[in-house]
């Protein structure tokens, strides 16, 4: 679902975009975007990930379209000029920053007017459902009410978001929400062995994911929430 949304944004542009991938790691999104003819700057705190990105880009002859900067979202204002990006990817980053609102304000500042944010965050409701199905109702209740969406001390996640929380953060940064999709609404709940035994099972699951991704209340149950927003 994330790729389908981004592909539509890139196709709509009609010319090369300046893209920033915050926390882009080894280039899972950056390299395909560069292959589509756009200029991508990857910001990531890991030198190992950036080294892998450089090798991956070189293998595909994309050195002139992919650049790397070491740092995190707190470094973004110092590393990327204000109002210089047409698209910023912020995928699985807000979960670990100290201040999500401050981080999104930094992201909004580097967007040009008319630029877009692609935000991907962990969903709170998915954790509630997963803990309940695992036989831990107390932990499910904790994830439901905890300010950070965590189910207990052993929870490896730092923070999760509801759909409303994610949209409020985006709006608070001065951006206008255009689309909200759920990613992996039911896929993580279906045993792969059952799909393997069902002819056409994987294709049918993908079709169901597409159908559920933007429909309430199913969207809210997704493992991840994807928000596409515009800087007016």
C-alpha positions as CSV (number, residue, x, y, z in Angstrom):
1,X,0.0,0.0,0.0
2,X,2.8,2.4,0.7
3,X,4.4,1.8,-2.7
4,X,1.1,2.2,-4.4
5,X,0.5,5.6,-2.8
6,X,4.1,6.8,-3.4
7,X,4.0,5.6,-7.0
8,X,1.0,7.7,-7.7
9,X,2.7,10.8,-6.1
10,X,5.8,10.2,-8.3
11,X,3.8,9.7,-11.4
12,X,1.8,12.8,-10.8
13,X,4.9,15.0,-10.6
14,X,5.8,14.7,-14.3
15,X,9.4,15.7,-13.6
16,X,12.3,14.8,-11.3
17,X,11.6,15.5,-7.6
18,X,13.9,16.2,-4.7
19,X,13.2,13.5,-2.2
20,X,14.5,13.2,1.4
21,X,14.3,9.7,3.1
22,X,14.7,10.3,6.8
23,X,15.8,7.0,8.4
24,X,16.1,5.5,4.9
25,X,18.8,3.0,5.9
26,X,20.1,0.9,3.1
27,X,17.8,2.4,0.5
28,X,14.8,0.1,0.3
29,X,12.7,3.1,-0.8
30,X,15.4,5.4,-2.0
31,X,17.0,3.2,-4.7
32,X,13.7,2.4,-6.5
33,X,12.7,6.1,-6.3
34,X,16.1,7.1,-7.8
35,X,15.6,4.4,-10.5
36,X,12.4,6.2,-11.4
37,X,14.5,9.3,-12.2
38,X,14.2,11.3,-9.0
39,X,17.0,12.8,-6.7
40,X,17.1,11.2,-3.2
41,X,18.9,12.2,-0.1
42,X,19.0,9.5,2.6
43,X,19.4,10.7,6.2
44,X,20.3,7.9,8.6
45,X,22.3,7.6,11.9
46,X,23.9,4.3,11.0
47,X,27.2,4.5,9.0
48,X,26.9,0.8,8.2
49,X,23.5,1.3,6.6
50,X,24.8,4.3,4.6
51,X,27.8,2.2,3.4
52,X,25.4,-0.5,2.2
53,X,23.3,2.2,0.5
54,X,26.4,3.5,-1.3
55,X,27.2,0.0,-2.6
56,X,23.7,-0.6,-3.6
57,X,23.5,2.7,-5.5
58,X,26.8,2.1,-7.2
59,X,25.8,-1.3,-8.4
60,X,22.8,0.3,-10.1
61,X,24.7,3.3,-11.5
62,X,22.7,5.7,-9.3
63,X,25.5,7.6,-7.6
64,X,24.4,10.9,-9.2
65,X,20.9,10.5,-7.9
66,X,21.4,9.1,-4.4
67,X,23.3,11.0,-1.7
68,X,23.7,10.1,2.0
69,X,23.9,12.1,5.1
70,X,24.6,10.7,8.6
71,X,22.3,12.0,11.3
72,X,18.8,11.7,12.6
73,X,15.7,13.9,12.5
74,X,17.2,16.3,15.1
75,X,20.0,17.0,12.6
76,X,17.6,17.5,9.7
77,X,17.4,21.4,9.9
78,X,21.2,21.7,9.9
79,X,21.7,19.2,7.0
80,X,18.9,19.8,4.6
81,X,18.0,23.4,3.5
82,X,14.5,24.7,4.4
83,X,11.9,24.4,1.7
84,X,14.1,22.3,-0.5
85,X,12.2,18.9,-0.8
86,X,9.2,17.9,-2.8
87,X,8.7,14.7,-0.9
88,X,9.9,13.5,2.5
89,X,9.7,9.9,3.7
90,X,9.5,9.4,7.4
91,X,9.0,5.7,7.8
92,X,9.2,3.9,11.2
93,X,11.1,6.9,12.7
94,X,8.6,8.7,14.9
95,X,8.4,5.6,17.1
96,X,11.9,6.2,18.4
97,X,12.4,10.0,18.5
98,X,12.3,11.9,21.8
99,X,9.7,14.3,20.6
100,X,7.4,13.3,17.7
101,X,5.9,16.8,17.4
102,X,9.3,18.5,17.2
103,X,10.5,15.9,14.7
104,X,7.5,16.5,12.4
105,X,8.0,20.2,12.6
106,X,11.5,19.7,11.3
107,X,10.2,17.6,8.5
108,X,7.6,20.2,7.5
109,X,10.3,22.9,7.4
110,X,12.3,21.2,4.7
111,X,9.2,20.7,2.5
112,X,8.4,23.1,-0.3
113,X,4.9,24.5,-0.5
114,X,3.0,21.8,-2.3
115,X,5.5,19.2,-1.1
116,X,4.3,16.0,0.6
117,X,5.1,13.9,3.6
118,X,4.9,10.1,3.6
119,X,4.6,9.1,7.2
120,X,4.6,5.4,8.4
121,X,4.1,4.6,12.1
122,X,3.3,1.6,14.2
123,X,-0.4,1.2,15.0
124,X,-1.6,1.1,18.6
125,X,-4.7,-0.9,18.0
126,X,-2.7,-3.7,16.3
127,X,-0.7,-4.2,19.5
128,X,-3.9,-4.3,21.6
129,X,-5.4,-7.0,19.4
130,X,-2.2,-9.0,19.2
131,X,-1.7,-9.1,22.9
132,X,-5.3,-10.1,23.5
133,X,-5.1,-12.9,20.9
134,X,-1.9,-14.1,22.5
135,X,-3.8,-14.6,25.8
136,X,-2.5,-11.5,27.6
137,X,-5.6,-9.3,28.2
138,X,-3.9,-7.3,30.9
139,X,-1.1,-6.3,28.4
140,X,-3.7,-5.5,25.8
141,X,-5.5,-3.2,28.2
142,X,-2.1,-1.6,29.0
143,X,-1.4,-0.9,25.3
144,X,-4.8,0.6,24.9
145,X,-4.3,3.2,27.7
146,X,-0.6,3.7,27.9
147,X,0.4,7.2,26.5
148,X,3.0,5.6,24.3
149,X,0.9,2.6,23.3
150,X,3.3,0.1,25.1
151,X,2.0,-3.1,26.7
152,X,4.6,-3.5,29.4
153,X,8.2,-3.3,30.4
154,X,9.2,-6.2,28.1
155,X,7.7,-4.4,25.1
156,X,10.4,-3.7,22.5
157,X,8.6,-0.8,21.0
158,X,9.2,2.7,22.3
159,X,6.0,4.2,21.0
160,X,2.8,3.4,18.9
161,X,0.1,5.6,17.5
162,X,-3.6,5.6,16.9
163,X,-4.9,7.0,13.6
164,X,-6.2,10.1,15.4
165,X,-2.8,10.6,17.2
166,X,-0.9,10.3,13.9
167,X,-3.2,12.7,12.1
168,X,-3.1,15.2,15.0
169,X,0.7,15.2,14.9
170,X,0.7,15.9,11.2
171,X,-1.8,18.7,11.5
172,X,0.1,20.2,14.3
173,X,3.1,20.5,12.0
174,X,1.1,22.6,9.6
175,X,0.5,19.9,7.1
176,X,-2.8,18.8,5.6
177,X,-3.7,15.1,5.7
178,X,-4.7,13.8,2.3
179,X,-4.8,10.0,2.8
180,X,-4.6,7.5,5.6
181,X,-4.1,3.8,4.9
182,X,-3.6,0.8,7.1
183,X,-0.7,-1.4,6.2
184,X,-1.0,-5.1,7.1
185,X,-4.5,-4.9,8.4
186,X,-5.0,-8.7,8.7
187,X,-1.9,-10.1,7.1
188,X,0.0,-10.5,10.4
189,X,-3.0,-12.4,11.8
190,X,-3.2,-15.1,9.1
191,X,-0.8,-18.1,9.5
192,X,1.3,-18.4,6.3
193,X,0.7,-22.2,6.3
194,X,-3.0,-21.6,5.8
195,X,-2.3,-19.4,2.8
196,X,0.2,-21.8,1.3
197,X,-2.5,-24.6,1.5
198,X,-5.1,-22.4,-0.2
199,X,-4.8,-22.0,-4.0
200,X,-4.5,-18.3,-4.8
201,X,-4.4,-17.6,-1.1
202,X,-1.7,-15.0,-1.2
203,X,-3.3,-13.0,-4.1
204,X,-6.6,-13.1,-2.3
205,X,-5.0,-11.8,0.9
206,X,-3.4,-8.9,-1.0
207,X,-6.7,-8.0,-2.6
208,X,-8.4,-8.1,0.8
209,X,-5.6,-5.8,2.2
210,X,-6.2,-3.3,-0.5
211,X,-10.0,-3.4,0.2
212,X,-9.5,-2.9,3.9
213,X,-6.6,-0.4,3.9
214,X,-8.7,2.8,3.8
215,X,-11.9,1.6,5.4
216,X,-12.8,2.2,9.1
217,X,-12.8,0.4,11.4
218,X,-10.5,-2.1,9.7
219,X,-7.8,0.5,8.9
220,X,-7.3,1.3,12.6
221,X,-6.4,-2.3,13.3
222,X,-3.4,-2.3,10.9
223,X,0.1,-3.1,12.2
224,X,1.3,0.2,10.6
225,X,-0.5,3.4,9.6
226,X,0.5,5.3,6.5
227,X,-0.3,9.0,6.3
228,X,0.2,11.1,3.1
229,X,0.1,14.8,3.9
230,X,0.6,18.1,1.9
231,X,2.4,21.3,2.9
232,X,0.0,24.0,1.8
